[in-house]
Amino acid sequence: MDDATRTELEAAAFRALVHHLMVKRPEVQNIDLMNLGGFCRNCLSRWYREAAAERGIEMTKDQAREVVYGMPYADWVARNQTEADAGKEAAFQKAFAENVGKTD
């Protein structure tokens, strides 16, 4: 497989993942994704921003999040995010430290 085709397939898979998380399963909470999978929608937006930076494209955290969320992050949170209980929050702190660490 040539590099261009591989890149096209990877981009299609990324778009399918984002569509799945945002359209088909918006009720799945970021905290649950992080606790179970070690990543969440915010991670996807951070990876997108990092890829842009590697190519000399400046992008803010909010701009990258809007790419993934399809709307301003605060709007998505207001529509979809629910309160996490203490157990989920504690698991999240551990998962975040292990998988993400310090970010801006």
N, C-alpha and C positions, 0 to 999 in steps of 0.2 A: 504494500500500500504506500502510495506517495505521501509526502508531508502535507500537501494541501488537502487531500482527501481526509487524512487523519484529523487535521484541524477542523474541517467541516463537520465530521462525525462527532468530535469532542464538543464543538459548539452546539450541535443539535442535542446532544445528551444533556448539556448544561441547561439549555432552554427547556427541555422536557422536565428536568428536575425542578427548576424554578416554577414552571407551570403547575406541576404536581403539588408543590408545597403552597403555592399562592392561590390556586384556583380550585384544585380538587380537594385539598386538605388544609385549608386555612385554620381549622379548629385545632390542629396539632400545634401545641405550644412550643416556642423556642426552648423553654426550659426543659421540656421533655426530650426534644431533639438533642440538646447538649448533654443531658444526663444519660441518655441511652447511646447516642452516636458520637458524642465528642465534638459536634459541630451544630450550628444552627443557621438560620437565615442571615443573621448578622455576620457570621463567619463567611458565608458566601459573598456578601457584599464587601467584606474586608479583602478577601482573595481577589475579587474583581478589581478593587482599587489598587491593590499591590501589583496586579498584572498591568494595569494602566500605567502605574508609576515606572515599572520596568521598561516601558516603551516611551517614556518621556511625556506621558499624558497626565496633567494635573487633574485631580478629582478630589472633592471633599468627601468626608464620611457620609454626609447627607446625600450627596449626588449618587454615590455608589449604592447606598441603601435604597434610593428611589428606583434604581435599575432593577434590583431584586424584588422589592416590595410592590413595584408598579404604582406607587403613590408615596407621598411623604410618610416617613416612618411613624410620626406621631398619629397620623390618620389611621394607619394600619393597626397600631397599638389600641387606639380607641375603639376600633371595630372588632378586633379579634382577640386581644390579650386578656386573659383572666388572671385573677390573683393566685399566686402560688402559696401552698402551705409551707410550714417550717421545714418539713422533711425534704420537699423538693428543692427548697432554697438552699439547704445545707448540701444536698447532693450536687446542686448546680455550682456552688462555690468550689467544691472539690474538682468537678469535671472541668470547670473553666480554668482553674489553676494548672491542671494536668495537660489540657489540650490547647489552651490559648495563651495563658500567661498574661503578661502586661501588654496592653495595646494603648493607642492614643485616645 
